[in-house]
């Protein structure tokens, strides 16, 4: 029973770290950050990375200097849970592509997932807000608004890179 609890705990640590990261990106509507398929996949990747780290720790029998069995198990869980997060966010090296520095390593994969989450959240928010915008803009002349409106809409989107604006 204790072993099952340890595996569940390490997965929860990984998922919790991922959830905190997503929530911190969307301070105004944090629940939207977690209610999309890319976000669920992101949390799953974090949980699986933590479980994988615990598996490696157990295979190589690393006890981190803790001799008591119960304490050693939970030490492994905590170190695997948070250690996997550090490894996932690391870049092995950086390649210069034009004027841009591109990190190569696990962080690149997580960055791609975060972009998918950002797009999913923006789509979800846009669906709800489009009805409100239609009502608000009903009596406004298109000729007066068409120049200012695109930049205003882009400014409302969170985490949109300057290049995509």
C-alpha positions, 0 to 999 in steps of 0.5 A: 500500500505504501508503494502505491501511495508513493507512486501516486504522490510523485505523479501528483507532485509533477502534475501540481508543479505543471498546474502551478506553472499554467495557473501563473500564466493566466492570473485573471482566469486560472481555471481556463488554463487547466480546462483544455486538452493541451493543458491536461496533456501538459500535466500528464507529461509532468506527472509521467516525468516524475514517475519516470524519475522515481523509477530510475531512482529505484532501479539504481537504488539511490537512497540519498544517504537516508537509511530508514526504509520509510524515510528513504522512500519518501525522500526518493518521491520528493526528489523525483517529483521536483528533480524531474521538473528541473530536468524537463526545464533544462536545455542541453545547449543553445543554437543560434538560428539567425538572430534568435537563440534556440534552446535544445533539450527537454525545455524545447518540448515543454515550450511547444506544449505551453504554446499549444496550451496558450492557443487552447486557452486563447481559443476558449476565451475568444469563444465566450468574448465574441458574443460580448464584443458583438453586443458592444460593437453593434452601434459602432461604425466599422470605418471608425474602429477598424484601424484601432481594433486589431491592436487592441484585440492583440493586446488583450491576448495573454502570452502572444509572442511579438512575432505573431502579433 
